[in-house]
Amino acid sequence: MANPRRGEVEAVLDGRRRTLVLTLGALAELEAAFGAADLMALAERFAAGRLAARDAAAILAAGLRGAGEEIAAEEVAAMRIEGGAVGAARLVNALLAATFGAGDPAGSAPPRPTPPQQD
């Protein structure tokens, strides 16, 4: 069971309940993946509110690795996420909010990623 006081979030991925957490190591991975100079730059990027699907997969994979799973972003991208694309966006938002919360380095809670538009 996830412990929100430690920044953990629970999710159902591929039909299995899993815990995600963005540890310092996971955040360092995301800094490198997104070319962010530091945590402030990373938080500012997330605060912009626009994430690509590959960004979401990278964040979720980092969260799973932070919780102890050995998994690549490509594997996460292929997973079924409860709620589909909107569920994935909500999960990313919950993970970022649990990590940065109201006192994030950018000065505000991370935004909700914009769900993909349907044509």
KEBADREN-86433 format. One record per residue: x, y, z of N, C-alpha, C in turn. Coordinates in pm, 1 decimal. Atoms other than C-alpha are relative to their C-alpha. Layout:
N
REC        n.x        n.y        n.z       ca.x       ca.y       ca.z        c.x        c.y        c.z
REC          X          Y          Z          X          Y          Z          X          Y          Z
...
This chain:
119
REC        n.x        n.y        n.z       ca.x       ca.y       ca.z        c.x        c.y        c.z
REC       83.5     -117.5        0.0        0.0        0.0        0.0       88.7      124.8        0.0
REC      -78.6     -121.8       13.7      130.9      343.7      -96.2      -10.3       86.5      125.3
REC       -4.9      -92.0     -113.4      235.1      590.0      173.4       12.5      142.2      -55.2
REC       -4.9     -134.6       58.0      142.7      943.9       59.0       97.9       93.6       71.3
REC      -95.4      -85.0      -73.1      364.9     1097.5      330.6      141.8      -15.8      -53.9
REC     -131.7       22.0       62.4      663.1      949.2      146.3       -4.1       31.9     -148.9
REC       11.5      -35.1      140.8      538.0     1073.9     -190.9      -39.4     -116.0      -89.2
REC       38.3      117.6       78.1      410.5      732.7     -297.5     -142.0       14.0      -53.9
REC      129.7        1.9       66.9      118.8      688.7     -535.5      -26.4     -142.7      -43.7
REC       39.0      133.3       47.9      -71.7      369.2     -616.4      -70.2       12.2     -133.3
REC       65.5        2.5      130.2     -186.7      278.8     -964.6      -18.7     -143.6      -44.7
REC       19.8      130.9       62.1     -321.2      -13.9    -1161.0       56.0        8.1     -140.9
REC      -66.5        4.0      130.0      -91.2      -84.6    -1455.1        4.5     -144.6      -46.0
REC        8.2      135.9       54.0     -144.4     -388.5    -1675.9      -75.5      -92.3       95.9
REC       84.9       79.6      -87.8     -407.7     -506.0    -1428.2       59.3      -30.8      136.2
REC      -67.0       27.8     -127.4     -165.5     -508.0    -1134.8       19.5      129.0       79.4
REC      -19.1     -116.3      -86.4     -160.2     -266.5     -841.5      148.9       18.7       25.9
REC     -141.5      -30.3      -15.8      177.7      -95.4     -822.0       16.6      131.6       75.7
REC      -34.2     -124.3      -69.4      345.3      176.8     -618.4      103.1       74.2      -83.3
REC      -95.5      -86.0       69.6      528.5      469.4     -777.3       47.7      106.4       98.1
REC      -54.7     -107.9      -82.3      757.6      721.3     -605.2      119.2       60.3      -73.7
REC     -113.4      -67.2       62.9      996.7      981.1     -741.1      104.4       30.4      106.5
REC     -111.2      -17.2      -92.5     1305.7      935.6     -527.2       98.1      101.6      -58.7
REC     -101.9      -91.0       53.9     1606.0     1165.5     -563.2       68.2      -61.5     -121.7
REC      -59.4       67.0      115.5     1757.8      906.4     -796.0      -89.8        6.7     -121.7
REC       95.9       -7.9      110.4     1442.1      900.6    -1006.8       -6.9      142.1      -55.1
REC        1.5     -139.8       44.2     1438.4     1281.3    -1017.7      127.6       33.6      -77.8
REC     -125.2      -21.0       73.2     1804.1     1281.0    -1126.1      -10.0      -59.1     -140.9
REC       22.5       60.9      132.2     1707.8     1044.7    -1410.7      -82.4       93.2      -87.4
REC       87.8      -89.2       76.4     1431.7     1284.2    -1515.6       72.3      129.1      -39.0
REC      -80.1     -117.5       35.9     1669.0     1582.7    -1502.1       81.4      -29.9     -125.7
REC      -81.7       38.3      115.2     1897.7     1399.2    -1744.4      -86.7      -21.6     -124.2
REC       87.2       30.2      114.2     1612.3     1278.3    -1966.6      -58.4      126.0      -63.7
REC       62.8     -122.2       50.9     1458.7     1625.6    -1998.2       99.3      114.0      -19.3
REC     -100.7     -104.0       17.4     1787.6     1818.1    -2008.5      -16.4      115.1       97.8
REC       19.4     -103.1     -102.2     1701.5     2007.0    -1690.0      127.4       13.5       82.5
REC     -123.6      -25.5      -73.5     1991.8     2169.4    -1507.1      -10.5      -37.6      147.2
REC       18.2       26.3     -143.1     1842.5     2114.0    -1160.3     -147.8      -25.2       29.2
REC      138.5       27.9      -38.6     1525.3     2038.2     -965.0      -92.7      117.6      -31.1
REC       81.6     -118.0       30.6     1399.7     2396.3    -1010.4      -39.9       -0.6     -147.0
REC       29.0        3.7      143.4     1426.7     2364.9    -1388.5      -96.5     -113.8      -32.5
REC       89.2      113.4       21.8     1257.1     2024.8    -1375.4     -142.3       35.8       43.5
REC      132.0      -40.3      -49.4      969.4     2160.2    -1163.8      -63.3      103.5      -92.2
REC       53.1     -100.9       92.8      932.6     2457.0    -1399.4      -48.9      -64.0     -128.7
REC       43.8       71.2      121.1      912.3     2222.2    -1695.5     -135.5      -66.0       23.7
REC      126.6       65.6      -31.6      637.2     2024.2    -1525.2     -111.1      102.2       21.7
REC       99.8     -103.4      -26.5      459.7     2344.6    -1420.3      -55.8       59.1     -129.3
REC       49.3      -49.6      128.7      426.2     2436.3    -1789.8     -127.5      -73.2      -41.6
REC      125.7       71.1       21.7      153.8     2169.6    -1800.7      -13.6      -75.1     -130.3
REC        9.1       70.9      127.5      231.4     2023.1    -2141.1      102.0     -111.6       -1.7
REC      -87.2      116.7        3.2      370.1     1672.1    -2149.8      -38.3      -87.1     -118.3
REC       22.6       95.6      107.7      409.1     1442.0    -2447.2      -21.6     -138.2       61.0
REC       20.6      137.0      -47.6      312.1     1076.6    -2414.6      132.6      -62.2       41.9
REC     -131.2       55.3      -37.4      682.7      985.1    -2409.2       48.9       59.4      131.5
REC      -34.9      -61.6     -127.9      730.6     1233.4    -2122.3      -72.0      -72.3      113.1
REC       79.5       70.2     -101.4      449.8     1064.1    -1928.4       57.9     -138.4       26.2
REC      -58.5      133.7      -16.2      603.8      721.3    -1992.8      131.2        8.1       77.6
REC     -127.0      -16.5      -71.6      944.1      847.7    -1870.9      -23.6       29.0      148.1
REC       30.7      -34.3     -139.1      791.5      994.8    -1553.6      -53.0     -122.1       74.4
REC       56.2      118.6      -64.3      590.2      681.5    -1477.2      106.7     -108.1       18.9
REC     -107.6       99.3      -13.2      890.3      456.3    -1544.3       94.4       38.8      113.4
REC      -86.4      -46.6     -109.1     1105.2      669.8    -1312.1      -67.1      -24.5      134.7
REC       74.1       24.7     -123.7      833.3      643.1    -1047.5       -2.3     -147.1       37.8
REC       -3.1      143.9      -26.9      819.4      265.8    -1081.2      139.4      -43.6       44.0
REC     -136.9       32.9      -39.9     1198.8      241.1    -1064.4       29.8       52.2      140.0
REC      -17.9      -55.7     -133.7     1193.7      467.6     -758.4      -60.5      -89.3      107.2
REC       65.7       92.4      -93.2      963.7      211.2     -595.6       63.0     -139.5       -4.9
REC      -73.5      125.5       -0.3     1206.2      -71.2     -680.8      -19.7      -91.2     -119.1
REC       18.4       84.8      117.9     1085.5     -208.1    -1014.8      109.6       28.3     -102.5
REC      -93.4      -16.7      110.6     1328.9     -265.7    -1299.3      -82.6        2.9     -127.6
REC       87.4      -15.7      115.4     1142.2     -127.0    -1597.1       46.6      118.3      -84.0
REC      -37.9     -106.3       92.9     1210.6       86.5    -1904.1     -123.9       78.9      -41.4
REC      110.5      -85.3       45.3      998.2      373.3    -2033.1      -76.1      -65.7     -115.6
REC       66.2       66.4      113.0      927.7      168.0    -2346.7      -98.7     -105.6       48.8
REC       90.5      100.1      -57.0      773.6     -105.9    -2131.4     -123.6       68.0       59.2
REC      112.7      -74.4      -57.5      557.5      149.3    -1949.2      -91.1       49.0     -111.2
REC       79.0      -50.5      112.5      445.7      295.1    -2282.8      -92.1     -107.3      -57.3
REC       80.6      110.2       52.8      311.1      -48.2    -2380.2     -103.6      -51.6      100.1
REC       92.1       49.0     -103.5      118.5      -99.8    -2053.2     -140.7       57.3      -16.9
REC      137.6      -48.6      -11.0     -255.4      -73.4    -2014.0      -10.1       73.4      133.0
REC       13.9      -81.2     -120.7     -325.5      206.2    -1767.5     -147.3       22.6       24.7
REC      140.3      -18.7      -36.5     -654.2      221.0    -1584.0      -42.1      142.2      -36.8
REC       47.5     -130.7       42.5     -847.8      506.8    -1746.1       60.3       47.8     -130.6
REC      -57.9      -35.7      129.6     -644.4      507.9    -2068.7       92.0      120.7        6.9
REC      -89.0     -116.0        7.4     -463.3      824.6    -2175.8      -32.6      102.8      107.7
REC       40.0      -94.5     -105.5     -664.9     1040.9    -1936.6       45.9      -52.4      136.0
REC      -46.9       60.3     -124.2     -584.1      797.6    -1654.5      150.1       15.2       16.7
REC     -145.5      -17.4       -4.9     -214.1      818.6    -1742.5       34.2      144.1       37.0
REC      -23.4     -141.1      -31.7     -227.1     1200.1    -1733.6      -31.6       28.5      146.8
REC       34.6      -18.7     -142.2     -401.0     1189.7    -1395.4      104.4      -63.1       91.1
REC     -101.5       67.6      -79.7     -145.3      943.4    -1264.2      128.6       82.2        4.9
REC     -118.8      -85.7        3.2      144.0     1164.3    -1376.2      -22.2      120.2       91.2
REC       30.1     -116.0      -84.2      -25.5     1462.6    -1210.4        5.7      -36.6      148.0
REC       -0.4       43.2     -140.6      -76.9     1269.2     -885.2      142.8      -24.9       48.6
REC     -138.4       28.8      -37.1      286.5     1155.3     -884.5       79.2      129.4       17.8
REC      -69.6     -128.5      -11.6      417.4     1508.0     -947.3      -48.3       78.4      121.5
REC       54.0      -69.9     -117.4      185.3     1654.0     -684.0       50.7      -62.7      128.8
REC      -50.8       68.4     -119.3      296.2     1390.5     -431.8      147.6       31.4       21.5
REC     -143.0      -27.4       -8.7      659.2     1472.4     -510.1       27.4      145.8       35.1
REC      -28.7     -141.7      -17.6      653.1     1851.2     -531.2     -100.3       70.7       90.4
REC      103.6      -56.8      -86.1      324.3     1931.0     -354.1      -12.3      149.9      -10.0
REC       23.5     -144.5       -0.7      225.8     2284.3     -262.4      129.3       77.8       16.1
REC     -125.3      -70.5      -21.9      583.2     2369.9     -170.3      105.2      -34.5     -102.6
REC      -99.1       40.2      100.5      746.6     2271.7     -498.2       96.2      114.2      -30.8
REC     -101.3     -101.3       26.6     1060.7     2455.1     -610.7      -45.7      109.4      -95.7
REC       46.7     -102.3       93.8      867.7     2641.6     -882.7     -100.4       93.4       65.4
REC       89.0      -88.7      -71.8      635.4     2791.8     -622.8     -147.0      -31.9      -13.7
REC      140.1       38.9       11.9      313.7     2617.4     -723.2       -6.3     -149.3      -25.4
REC       17.3      143.0       22.9      175.5     2268.1     -745.0       10.0      -28.4     -148.7
REC       -7.6       34.6      141.6      247.1     2089.7    -1073.4     -139.7       -3.2      -60.9
REC      130.0       -3.7       66.4      -34.0     2128.8    -1324.4      -44.5     -137.8      -42.3
REC       51.3      122.2       60.1     -252.7     1862.9    -1468.1       46.5       -3.5     -144.4
REC      -36.6        9.9      141.4     -103.9     1742.4    -1795.0     -125.8       -0.6      -85.9
REC      113.1       -7.8       89.9     -335.0     1812.4    -2084.9      -22.8     -135.9      -65.4
REC       26.9      128.5       65.6     -506.4     1488.6    -2198.7        2.7       16.4     -151.1
REC       -1.1       -8.5      145.5     -472.0     1405.8    -2568.1     -137.3       41.2      -53.1
REC      125.4      -41.9       60.9     -734.6     1569.0    -2786.0      -50.8     -108.0      -92.8
REC       58.6       98.7       90.2     -975.0     1345.7    -2970.5      -60.3       72.9     -119.2
REC       50.8      -62.0      122.8    -1062.5     1425.2    -3329.7     -133.2      -57.1      -37.1
